[in-house]
């Protein structure tokens, strides 16, 4: 993937009046989003709110109404949208001999990866893996990777074709705290150094508050969107999440991890 100094600031992705029905069941209706390159956009909501359905609709995996546009705001031209995607997980059987190189090369070359290793492609894959601190995994069997390691490999594969939009459907599910920190710091690196927008489906409200530029609260439609403070302090957010831990978190106006500037005050890390 070609690295640039900063996102250009002129590219935007517009999702207009997107809707999804499964028979008579309405899953999503009138979803409107305006996403800029260089931003991390977190989609949050309760289970069954349509978050994964939104990802599948953008990918074109399921029929939907509405339109998705990739536009250069500098000159107003429409361009073809290239999408990178990281699912929650992939199924790799134990003792499967497929290596990380084999997995990625199979998507990058028409020649079967098991026939031989193409040196130029090998170096290209190494370079992509290096972005996510996964270069050392290139010759390892995929089935032997931990959840966090596999996630970094899938991210590497997703950015190799220089996407304009990176879709991440709960990619940190089951990852430990160290892995979570590395993941979100990598997201910051990507949005600052690559010309793409990121849509991340997440249940990790603490990390969303700390790292997201734009938060989308989904409940069949977009109930609220804006920066984390605007969304987390909204009546719409409280209606969805204000029970148990989220109620305490909302009332105190702070996260449970790290230090956050909130309402002009510093909140120290809790024990």
C-alpha positions as CSV (number, residue, x, y, z in Angstrom):
1,X,0.0,0.0,0.0
2,X,1.3,3.4,-0.9
3,X,2.0,5.6,2.1
4,X,1.4,9.3,2.1
5,X,2.3,12.0,4.6
6,X,-1.3,13.0,5.4
7,X,-4.7,12.1,4.1
8,X,-5.6,14.5,1.3
9,X,-8.8,15.8,3.0
10,X,-10.7,15.9,-0.3
11,X,-12.1,12.4,-0.4
12,X,-15.4,11.6,1.2
13,X,-17.8,8.6,1.3
14,X,-21.5,9.3,1.3
15,X,-24.1,6.7,2.3
16,X,-27.5,8.0,1.2
17,X,-30.8,6.6,2.5
18,X,-29.5,3.0,2.9
19,X,-32.0,0.4,3.9
20,X,-32.1,-3.3,4.3
21,X,-35.1,-5.6,4.5
22,X,-35.1,-9.4,5.0
23,X,-38.5,-10.2,3.7
24,X,-41.0,-8.2,5.7
25,X,-38.5,-7.5,8.5
26,X,-36.9,-4.0,8.4
27,X,-33.3,-4.3,9.6
28,X,-32.0,-0.9,8.5
29,X,-33.8,2.2,7.3
30,X,-32.8,5.6,5.9
31,X,-29.1,5.4,7.1
32,X,-27.2,8.5,6.0
33,X,-23.5,8.9,6.7
34,X,-20.8,11.3,5.4
35,X,-17.3,10.0,6.1
36,X,-14.0,11.7,5.3
37,X,-10.6,10.2,4.7
38,X,-8.3,10.3,7.7
39,X,-11.1,9.5,10.2
40,X,-12.0,6.6,12.5
41,X,-15.8,6.2,12.5
42,X,-17.1,3.9,15.2
43,X,-20.5,2.2,14.9
44,X,-22.0,1.3,18.2
45,X,-25.4,0.0,19.3
46,X,-27.2,-2.8,21.1
47,X,-27.2,-6.4,19.8
48,X,-29.5,-6.6,16.8
49,X,-29.2,-2.9,16.0
50,X,-28.0,-3.7,12.4
51,X,-24.3,-3.0,12.8
52,X,-23.0,-6.1,11.0
53,X,-25.8,-5.7,8.4
54,X,-24.6,-2.2,7.6
55,X,-21.1,-3.6,6.9
56,X,-22.5,-6.4,4.7
57,X,-24.6,-3.9,2.8
58,X,-21.6,-1.6,2.2
59,X,-19.7,-4.6,1.0
60,X,-22.5,-5.5,-1.4
61,X,-23.0,-8.9,0.1
62,X,-26.7,-8.3,0.6
63,X,-29.3,-6.3,-1.4
64,X,-30.0,-2.8,-0.1
65,X,-31.8,0.4,-1.1
66,X,-30.0,3.8,-1.3
67,X,-26.6,4.7,-2.7
68,X,-23.0,4.7,-1.7
69,X,-20.7,7.3,-3.3
70,X,-17.0,8.0,-3.2
71,X,-16.5,11.6,-4.1
72,X,-13.5,14.0,-4.5
73,X,-14.8,17.2,-2.9
74,X,-11.9,19.1,-4.5
75,X,-13.4,18.9,-8.0
76,X,-16.7,17.1,-7.3
77,X,-15.9,14.0,-9.3
78,X,-17.2,10.5,-8.4
79,X,-14.7,7.7,-8.2
80,X,-14.8,3.9,-7.8
81,X,-14.8,3.0,-4.2
82,X,-12.2,0.4,-3.1
83,X,-13.0,-1.4,0.1
84,X,-10.8,-3.4,2.5
85,X,-12.5,-5.7,5.0
86,X,-11.6,-7.5,8.2
87,X,-14.2,-9.9,9.6
88,X,-14.6,-10.9,13.2
89,X,-12.8,-14.2,12.5
90,X,-11.9,-16.8,9.9
91,X,-12.2,-20.5,10.2
92,X,-8.8,-22.3,9.8
93,X,-8.7,-25.9,10.7
94,X,-6.0,-27.1,13.1
95,X,-2.9,-28.5,11.4
96,X,-3.8,-26.8,8.2
97,X,-0.4,-26.2,6.4
98,X,-1.4,-22.8,4.9
99,X,1.1,-20.1,5.9
100,X,0.5,-16.4,6.3
101,X,2.3,-15.9,2.9
102,X,0.1,-18.5,1.3
103,X,-3.1,-16.9,2.7
104,X,-2.3,-13.4,1.5
105,X,-0.6,-14.4,-1.8
106,X,-3.8,-16.4,-2.8
107,X,-5.6,-13.0,-2.8
108,X,-2.9,-11.2,-4.6
109,X,-1.8,-13.5,-7.4
110,X,-3.6,-15.7,-10.0
111,X,-0.8,-18.3,-9.6
112,X,-1.5,-20.9,-6.9
113,X,0.6,-19.8,-3.9
114,X,1.8,-23.4,-3.1
115,X,3.6,-23.7,-6.5
116,X,6.4,-21.3,-5.6
117,X,7.1,-18.1,-3.7
118,X,7.4,-15.1,-6.0
119,X,10.2,-12.9,-4.5
120,X,8.6,-9.5,-5.4
121,X,5.3,-10.6,-3.9
122,X,7.0,-12.0,-0.8
123,X,8.6,-8.6,-0.2
124,X,5.3,-6.8,-0.8
125,X,3.6,-8.9,1.7
126,X,6.4,-8.4,4.2
127,X,6.0,-4.7,3.8
128,X,2.3,-4.8,4.5
129,X,2.8,-7.1,7.5
130,X,5.4,-4.8,8.9
131,X,2.8,-2.0,9.3
132,X,1.0,-4.1,11.8
133,X,4.2,-5.5,13.5
134,X,3.4,-8.9,11.9
135,X,6.4,-9.3,9.6
136,X,7.8,-12.3,11.6
137,X,4.6,-14.3,11.0
138,X,5.0,-14.5,7.2
139,X,6.2,-18.1,7.2
140,X,4.1,-19.3,10.1
141,X,1.0,-21.5,9.7
142,X,-2.1,-19.5,10.1
143,X,-3.7,-22.1,12.3
144,X,-1.0,-21.6,14.9
145,X,-1.5,-17.8,15.3
146,X,-3.2,-16.3,18.3
147,X,-6.3,-14.2,17.9
148,X,-4.3,-11.0,18.1
149,X,-1.7,-12.2,15.6
150,X,-4.3,-13.3,13.1
151,X,-6.1,-10.0,13.4
152,X,-2.9,-8.2,12.5
153,X,-2.4,-10.5,9.5
154,X,-6.0,-9.8,8.3
155,X,-5.4,-6.1,8.6
156,X,-2.3,-6.4,6.5
157,X,-4.2,-8.2,3.9
158,X,-7.0,-5.7,3.9
159,X,-4.8,-2.7,3.2
160,X,-2.6,-4.2,0.4
161,X,-4.9,-3.0,-2.4
162,X,-4.9,0.6,-1.1
163,X,-8.6,0.8,-0.1
164,X,-10.4,4.1,0.2
165,X,-12.6,2.6,3.0
166,X,-11.6,0.0,5.6
167,X,-14.4,-1.9,7.2
168,X,-13.8,-3.6,10.6
169,X,-16.5,-5.8,12.0
170,X,-15.6,-6.2,15.7
171,X,-12.1,-7.3,14.8
172,X,-10.8,-7.2,18.5
173,X,-13.4,-9.7,19.8
174,X,-11.5,-11.9,22.3
175,X,-8.3,-9.9,22.2
176,X,-6.5,-9.1,25.5
177,X,-6.0,-5.5,26.7
178,X,-2.4,-5.3,25.3
179,X,-3.7,-6.4,21.9
180,X,-6.5,-3.8,22.1
181,X,-4.1,-1.0,22.8
182,X,-1.9,-2.1,19.9
183,X,-5.0,-2.3,17.6
184,X,-6.2,1.2,18.4
185,X,-2.8,2.7,18.1
186,X,-2.5,1.1,14.7
187,X,-5.8,2.6,13.8
188,X,-4.5,6.1,14.7
189,X,-1.4,5.4,12.6
190,X,-3.5,4.3,9.6
191,X,-5.8,7.3,9.7
192,X,-2.9,9.7,10.0
193,X,-0.7,8.2,7.3
194,X,-3.1,6.7,4.7
195,X,-5.8,8.2,2.5
196,X,-8.7,6.2,3.8
197,X,-11.7,6.3,6.1
198,X,-12.3,3.6,8.7
199,X,-15.6,2.2,9.8
200,X,-15.2,0.1,13.0
201,X,-18.1,-1.8,14.6
202,X,-17.2,-1.9,18.3
203,X,-18.7,-2.7,21.7
204,X,-15.6,-1.2,23.5
205,X,-17.1,2.1,24.5
206,X,-13.9,3.1,26.5
207,X,-11.7,2.7,23.5
208,X,-14.3,4.4,21.2
209,X,-14.3,7.4,23.5
210,X,-10.6,7.6,23.5
211,X,-9.8,7.0,19.8
212,X,-12.8,7.6,17.5
213,X,-13.2,10.8,15.6
214,X,-16.9,10.2,14.8
215,X,-19.4,7.9,16.5
216,X,-22.5,6.5,14.9
217,X,-25.2,5.2,17.3
218,X,-27.2,2.7,15.3
219,X,-30.7,1.4,16.1
220,X,-32.3,0.3,12.8
221,X,-31.4,3.8,11.7
222,X,-28.8,6.4,12.8
223,X,-30.2,7.5,16.2
224,X,-27.3,9.9,16.9
225,X,-23.9,10.7,15.3
226,X,-21.1,13.2,16.1
227,X,-17.9,13.3,18.2
228,X,-17.7,10.9,21.2
229,X,-18.7,13.6,23.7
230,X,-21.8,14.6,21.7
231,X,-23.0,11.0,21.3
232,X,-22.2,9.7,24.8
233,X,-23.9,12.7,26.5
234,X,-27.0,12.5,24.3
235,X,-30.4,11.3,25.4
236,X,-30.4,8.7,22.6
237,X,-27.2,7.1,23.9
238,X,-28.5,7.0,27.5
239,X,-31.7,5.4,26.3
240,X,-29.8,2.5,24.7
241,X,-26.9,2.1,27.1
242,X,-27.8,3.6,30.5
243,X,-28.0,0.4,32.5
244,X,-25.5,-1.0,34.9
245,X,-21.8,-0.1,34.2
246,X,-22.8,2.2,31.3
247,X,-25.1,4.2,33.6
248,X,-22.3,4.8,36.1
249,X,-19.9,5.6,33.3
250,X,-22.4,8.1,31.8
251,X,-23.3,9.8,35.0
252,X,-19.6,10.3,36.1
253,X,-18.8,11.5,32.6
254,X,-15.6,9.4,32.3
255,X,-14.2,6.2,31.0
256,X,-12.8,3.4,33.1
257,X,-9.4,3.3,31.4
258,X,-6.7,5.9,30.9
259,X,-7.0,9.7,31.2
260,X,-9.6,11.6,29.2
261,X,-10.3,15.3,28.8
262,X,-14.0,15.5,29.6
263,X,-16.0,18.6,30.5
264,X,-12.7,20.4,31.1
265,X,-11.5,18.1,33.9
266,X,-8.9,15.4,34.0
267,X,-10.0,12.0,35.2
268,X,-7.3,9.7,36.7
269,X,-7.2,6.0,36.0
270,X,-9.3,4.0,38.4
271,X,-7.9,1.1,40.3
